[in-house]
Amino acid sequence: MLNWAVTFFIIAIVAAVLGFGGIAGAATEFAKILFLVFLVLFVISLIVPRFRNRM
């Protein structure tokens, strides 16, 4: 998931340098969304094993 976020971020940078503003904006938004999903899944993966050990 983090790899996809970094990929879209790099696409956004390249598109911005080449002057494609619309594509750069869309790629930036996809990168933000994927990064947030990555963070949520990462936090969940840290929390869930702690609750399983208590049961």
Buried (B, 14 or more C-beta within 10 A) or exposed (E): EEEBBBBBBEBBBEBBEEEBEEBBEBBBEBBBEBBEBBEEEEEEEEEEEEEEEEE
